[in-house]
Amino acid sequence: MARPGARVRTATLVAVCVSAILLFCIVAVVTNHGSSPAKPTASPSALGDGWLSFRLPDARRALLKPDQMNLAKAAQEPGPGTSLLVFLPATGERPLGYREFLRTASAEGFSVLGLDYWNIGPSVTRTCLGDARCYGEVQQNRFTGADPSRFSRIGPENSILDRLHDSLTYLEQHDPAGDWSQYVHGTTIDWSRIVLAGHSQGGGEAGFISHLHEVQGVLMFSSPVETYGRVSARWLDHPGATPRSRLYAFDDVHDVYHARIVGSWRRLHLGHEVRGDVPTGSHALLSTRVLGTPLQTHGRSVNDRTPLRPDGEPVFAPTWRWMLEQVGGRDDAAA
């Protein structure tokens, strides 16, 4: 049995510990008073050389899914002649996985925005397969958040349209020298100043959006994957708002989805397919280079796992640059 003195010392020690814990909790509450985890105020992270990565600091951010970092850089001399390239990643990928291509676009005079969006779960092509109407229903819902269906049910807060608008507004506030406000007027996006680019599902979405809005240009990498045997996405059946002369596409002949991609190109009437190790000179470009397995090949037309040359430059950089030149980074660059 413990002696009375020992019991007193033990009780005193317990009281001291409890008091310390209570004091810590009070300090923590006071320190965090007024903060709101649903509306963070963090500034964008600088990655060097003018690049910014950021998440949308909005009260509805808790509803965003996915919530990956967006990646942006203003043109070196932003102004009325500067075009904006908006890049949409493939299924399950994030903008930070395409830094080499985005750097190339920046070097060509574009302001650049790699945009996070709803690209999780089954891809559009795996969801729709032989259902011609399904493709457009999924892509419309992911673009605007409207018209949910059994194939796709995201709300406006997760839509590409809202994320793009909010990202440009955010950049206008945090990087005013970048002149990001020239691409959005109130709630309206100035599509005529925008080049849409994307990989796989993102490339298909870029093509779909260009059917609804006339954009400056479209670059589709390993995409669209929107034919299935004799069936093709319904939206491919008619001309869109953007002239076909502004659409360019690139893939590799060893891509696991090669047949479905080329089938989509033909439905878009992109014209003669040019093949080569590092092809240029056509709206429909096909590399014959071996890049790995067919599935690996599907990604390596544009993501950061693209093979590098001995000097460290991506092997497909000449193809990327040629495509970017066709859709123009600045008015004076096309002169």
C-alpha positions as CSV (number, residue, x, y, z in Angstrom):
1,M,0.0,0.0,0.0
2,A,1.3,3.5,-1.0
3,R,2.3,5.9,1.8
4,P,0.2,9.1,2.3
5,G,3.1,11.3,1.1
6,A,3.4,9.3,-2.1
7,R,-0.3,9.6,-2.8
8,V,-0.1,13.4,-2.4
9,R,2.8,13.7,-4.8
10,T,1.0,11.6,-7.3
11,A,-2.1,13.6,-7.1
12,T,-0.1,16.8,-7.5
13,L,1.7,15.5,-10.6
14,V,-1.6,14.5,-12.2
15,A,-3.1,18.0,-11.5
16,V,-0.1,19.6,-13.1
17,C,-0.3,17.4,-16.2
18,V,-4.0,18.1,-16.6
19,S,-3.5,21.9,-16.2
20,A,-0.7,21.8,-18.9
21,I,-3.0,19.9,-21.3
22,L,-5.8,22.4,-20.8
23,L,-3.5,25.3,-21.3
24,F,-2.2,23.8,-24.5
25,C,-5.7,23.4,-25.8
26,I,-6.7,27.0,-24.9
27,V,-3.6,28.3,-26.7
28,A,-4.4,26.2,-29.8
29,V,-8.0,27.5,-29.9
30,V,-6.9,31.1,-29.5
31,T,-4.2,30.8,-32.1
32,N,-6.5,29.3,-34.7
33,H,-9.5,31.5,-33.9
34,G,-11.0,33.0,-37.0
35,S,-9.2,30.6,-39.4
36,S,-11.3,28.6,-41.8
37,P,-10.0,25.3,-43.3
38,A,-12.7,25.5,-46.0
39,K,-11.3,28.8,-47.3
40,P,-7.5,28.8,-47.2
41,T,-5.6,32.0,-47.9
42,A,-2.3,30.5,-49.0
43,S,-0.6,32.2,-51.9
44,P,0.6,30.1,-54.9
45,S,3.8,28.3,-54.6
46,A,6.7,29.5,-56.8
47,L,8.5,26.8,-58.7
48,G,11.2,29.0,-60.1
49,D,11.5,30.8,-63.5
50,G,8.0,32.4,-63.1
51,W,6.1,29.1,-62.6
52,L,3.3,29.0,-60.1
53,S,1.4,26.0,-58.6
54,F,-1.8,26.6,-56.8
55,R,-5.1,25.2,-55.6
56,L,-8.3,27.2,-55.7
57,P,-8.7,29.0,-52.4
58,D,-12.5,29.0,-52.5
59,A,-15.1,28.2,-49.8
60,R,-16.4,25.4,-52.0
61,R,-12.9,23.8,-52.3
62,A,-14.0,21.1,-49.9
63,L,-16.3,19.9,-52.7
64,L,-13.6,19.8,-55.3
65,K,-12.5,16.4,-56.4
66,P,-9.8,15.9,-57.4
67,D,-8.0,18.8,-55.8
68,Q,-4.5,18.7,-57.4
69,M,-2.2,21.6,-58.0
70,N,-2.8,23.7,-61.1
71,L,0.3,24.9,-62.9
72,A,0.7,28.3,-64.6
73,K,3.1,30.8,-66.1
74,A,2.5,34.1,-67.8
75,A,4.2,34.9,-71.0
76,Q,7.4,36.8,-70.7
77,E,5.8,39.9,-72.2
78,P,2.1,39.4,-71.7
79,G,-0.1,41.7,-73.6
80,P,-3.0,42.0,-76.1
81,G,-1.2,39.7,-78.6
82,T,-0.6,36.9,-76.1
83,S,-2.5,33.6,-76.4
84,L,-3.3,31.3,-73.5
85,L,-2.7,27.6,-73.7
86,V,-5.0,25.6,-71.4
87,F,-3.8,21.9,-70.9
88,L,-6.1,19.1,-69.6
89,P,-4.3,16.0,-68.3
90,A,-5.2,12.4,-69.0
91,T,-7.3,10.2,-66.7
92,G,-5.8,10.1,-63.2
93,E,-3.0,12.4,-64.1
94,R,-2.2,15.9,-62.9
95,P,-0.8,19.1,-64.5
96,L,2.6,18.7,-62.8
97,G,3.1,15.5,-64.8
98,Y,3.4,17.6,-68.1
99,R,6.0,20.1,-67.2
100,E,8.2,19.5,-70.2
101,F,5.4,20.1,-72.7
102,L,4.2,23.2,-70.7
103,R,7.8,24.6,-70.6
104,T,7.9,24.1,-74.4
105,A,4.6,26.0,-74.8
106,S,5.9,28.8,-72.6
107,A,9.1,29.1,-74.6
108,E,6.9,29.5,-77.7
109,G,5.4,32.6,-76.3
110,F,2.2,31.3,-74.7
111,S,0.8,32.1,-71.3
112,V,0.2,28.6,-69.9
113,L,-2.3,27.0,-67.5
114,G,-2.2,23.3,-66.7
115,L,-5.7,22.8,-65.3
116,D,-6.8,20.2,-62.7
117,Y,-10.3,18.8,-63.5
118,W,-12.6,15.8,-62.9
119,N,-10.5,13.1,-64.6
120,I,-10.8,10.4,-62.0
121,G,-12.6,7.1,-62.1
122,P,-13.2,5.2,-65.4
123,S,-12.1,7.2,-68.5
124,V,-14.6,8.4,-71.0
125,T,-13.6,5.7,-73.5
126,R,-13.9,2.9,-71.0
127,T,-17.3,4.2,-69.8
128,C,-18.8,4.7,-73.2
129,L,-17.3,2.0,-75.5
130,G,-20.0,1.4,-78.2
131,D,-22.5,3.9,-76.9
132,A,-22.3,6.8,-79.4
133,R,-24.4,9.2,-77.4
134,C,-22.6,8.5,-74.1
135,Y,-19.3,10.3,-75.1
136,G,-20.9,13.7,-75.5
137,E,-23.1,13.3,-72.4
138,V,-20.0,12.6,-70.3
139,Q,-17.9,15.4,-71.8
140,Q,-20.7,18.0,-71.6
141,N,-21.3,17.2,-67.9
142,R,-17.6,17.4,-67.1
143,F,-17.3,20.7,-69.1
144,T,-20.2,22.6,-67.5
145,G,-21.5,20.5,-64.7
146,A,-24.9,20.5,-66.3
147,D,-27.0,17.7,-67.7
148,P,-26.0,14.9,-65.3
149,S,-26.6,11.3,-66.6
150,R,-26.1,7.8,-65.4
151,F,-22.6,8.1,-67.0
152,S,-21.4,11.3,-65.3
153,R,-22.8,13.3,-62.4
154,I,-20.6,16.2,-61.4
155,G,-21.8,19.6,-60.3
156,P,-20.9,23.0,-61.7
157,E,-18.3,23.5,-58.9
158,N,-16.3,20.6,-60.3
159,S,-16.7,21.5,-64.0
160,I,-13.9,22.5,-66.3
161,L,-15.7,25.8,-67.1
162,D,-15.9,26.9,-63.4
163,R,-12.4,25.7,-62.6
164,L,-11.0,27.6,-65.6
165,H,-12.9,30.8,-64.7
166,D,-11.9,30.6,-61.0
167,S,-8.2,29.8,-61.9
168,L,-8.0,32.9,-64.2
169,T,-9.6,35.1,-61.5
170,Y,-7.2,33.7,-58.9
171,L,-4.2,34.3,-61.1
172,E,-5.4,37.8,-61.8
173,Q,-5.3,38.5,-58.1
174,H,-2.0,36.8,-57.3
175,D,-0.1,37.5,-60.5
176,P,-1.4,40.8,-61.8
177,A,1.6,41.4,-64.0
178,G,0.6,38.3,-66.0
179,D,-2.4,40.1,-67.5
180,W,-4.6,37.0,-66.9
181,S,-7.8,39.2,-66.9
182,Q,-7.6,39.5,-70.7
183,Y,-9.0,36.0,-71.0
184,V,-12.1,36.4,-68.9
185,H,-14.6,39.2,-68.9
186,G,-17.0,38.9,-65.9
187,T,-18.3,35.4,-66.1
188,T,-17.4,35.0,-69.8
189,I,-14.3,33.2,-71.1
190,D,-12.7,34.7,-74.2
191,W,-12.3,31.5,-76.1
192,S,-11.0,33.2,-79.2
193,R,-7.7,33.9,-77.3
194,I,-7.3,30.3,-76.0
195,V,-5.6,27.2,-77.4
196,L,-6.9,24.0,-75.9
197,A,-4.5,21.1,-75.5
198,G,-4.9,17.8,-73.7
199,H,-3.7,14.2,-73.4
200,S,-6.0,11.2,-73.8
201,Q,-9.2,12.0,-72.0
202,G,-8.1,15.6,-71.7
203,G,-7.4,15.8,-75.5
204,G,-10.9,14.4,-76.2
205,E,-12.4,17.0,-73.9
206,A,-10.4,19.7,-75.6
207,G,-11.8,18.6,-79.0
208,F,-15.3,18.5,-77.6
209,I,-15.1,22.0,-76.1
210,S,-13.8,23.3,-79.5
211,H,-17.0,21.9,-81.1
212,L,-19.0,24.2,-78.8
213,H,-16.8,27.3,-78.8
214,E,-14.6,28.7,-81.5
215,V,-11.1,28.6,-80.0
216,Q,-7.7,29.7,-81.4
217,G,-6.5,26.2,-81.8
218,V,-6.6,22.6,-80.5
219,L,-3.8,20.2,-79.8
220,M,-4.8,16.6,-79.1
221,F,-2.2,14.1,-77.8
222,S,-3.0,10.4,-78.0
223,S,-6.6,11.4,-78.4
224,P,-9.5,11.5,-78.9
225,V,-10.2,7.8,-78.1
226,E,-13.8,8.0,-79.2
227,T,-14.4,5.3,-81.8
228,Y,-15.3,1.7,-81.0
229,G,-15.4,-0.5,-84.0
230,R,-17.9,1.1,-86.4
231,V,-19.3,3.3,-83.6
232,S,-18.0,6.8,-83.0
233,A,-19.0,9.6,-80.6
234,R,-22.0,11.4,-81.8
235,W,-20.4,14.8,-81.7
236,L,-17.8,13.8,-84.2
237,D,-20.6,13.5,-86.9
238,H,-20.8,17.2,-87.6
239,P,-18.5,20.2,-87.9
240,G,-17.9,22.2,-84.7
241,A,-17.5,25.9,-83.9
242,T,-13.8,25.7,-84.4
243,P,-12.6,25.2,-88.1
244,R,-10.9,21.9,-88.7
245,S,-7.9,23.8,-90.0
246,R,-7.1,24.7,-86.4
247,L,-7.1,21.1,-85.1
248,Y,-3.8,19.1,-84.7
249,A,-3.2,15.7,-83.3
250,F,-0.3,13.5,-82.4
251,D,0.1,9.8,-81.4
252,D,2.4,6.8,-81.8
253,V,1.6,3.8,-84.0
254,H,2.3,1.5,-81.0
255,D,-0.3,3.1,-78.7
256,V,-2.7,0.6,-77.2
257,Y,-5.5,2.8,-78.4
258,H,-4.0,3.6,-81.8
259,A,-6.8,2.2,-83.9
260,R,-9.5,4.0,-81.9
261,I,-7.6,7.3,-82.0
262,V,-6.9,7.2,-85.7
263,G,-10.6,6.3,-86.2
264,S,-11.5,9.5,-84.3
265,W,-9.1,11.6,-86.4
266,R,-10.8,10.4,-89.6
267,R,-14.2,11.3,-88.2
268,L,-12.8,14.8,-87.5
269,H,-11.5,14.8,-91.1
270,L,-8.0,15.8,-90.1
271,G,-6.6,14.7,-93.4
272,H,-3.5,12.8,-94.5
273,E,-1.5,11.1,-91.6
274,V,2.2,11.8,-91.7
275,R,4.4,9.1,-90.1
276,G,8.0,9.4,-88.9
277,D,10.3,9.1,-85.9
278,V,9.5,12.7,-84.9
279,P,6.8,13.8,-87.4
280,T,5.8,17.3,-88.5
281,G,3.9,18.8,-91.4
282,S,0.3,17.5,-91.0
283,H,-2.8,17.9,-88.9
284,A,-2.5,14.2,-88.1
285,L,1.0,13.1,-86.9
286,L,2.1,9.6,-86.1
287,S,5.4,8.6,-84.5
288,T,6.9,5.2,-85.4
289,R,9.3,5.2,-82.5
290,V,9.2,2.4,-79.9
291,L,8.4,3.9,-76.6
292,G,7.8,0.9,-74.3
293,T,4.7,-1.3,-73.9
294,P,1.5,-0.2,-75.8
295,L,0.1,1.2,-72.6
296,Q,3.3,3.1,-71.7
297,T,3.3,4.4,-75.3
298,H,-0.1,5.9,-74.8
299,G,1.3,8.3,-72.2
300,R,4.7,9.1,-73.7
301,S,3.5,11.2,-76.6
302,V,3.4,14.2,-74.2
303,N,3.8,13.4,-70.5
304,D,7.0,13.7,-68.5
305,R,7.9,10.1,-69.1
306,T,8.6,10.9,-72.7
307,P,12.2,9.7,-73.6
308,L,14.9,12.3,-73.5
309,R,17.7,13.0,-76.0
310,P,21.3,13.0,-74.8
311,D,21.1,16.8,-74.4
312,G,18.1,16.3,-72.0
313,E,15.5,17.6,-74.4
314,P,12.4,15.5,-74.9
315,V,12.6,13.5,-78.2
316,F,9.2,14.9,-79.3
317,A,10.0,18.5,-78.6
318,P,10.4,19.3,-82.3
319,T,6.9,17.8,-82.9
320,W,5.5,19.8,-80.0
321,R,7.1,23.0,-81.2
322,W,5.8,22.6,-84.8
323,M,2.3,22.0,-83.5
324,L,2.4,25.0,-81.2
325,E,3.7,27.2,-84.0
326,Q,0.7,26.3,-86.1
327,V,-1.7,27.6,-83.6
328,G,0.4,30.6,-82.6
329,G,1.7,31.9,-79.3
330,R,1.7,35.6,-80.2
331,D,0.3,37.6,-83.0
332,D,3.8,39.0,-83.8
333,A,5.2,35.4,-83.8
334,A,2.9,34.5,-86.7
335,A,3.9,37.5,-88.8
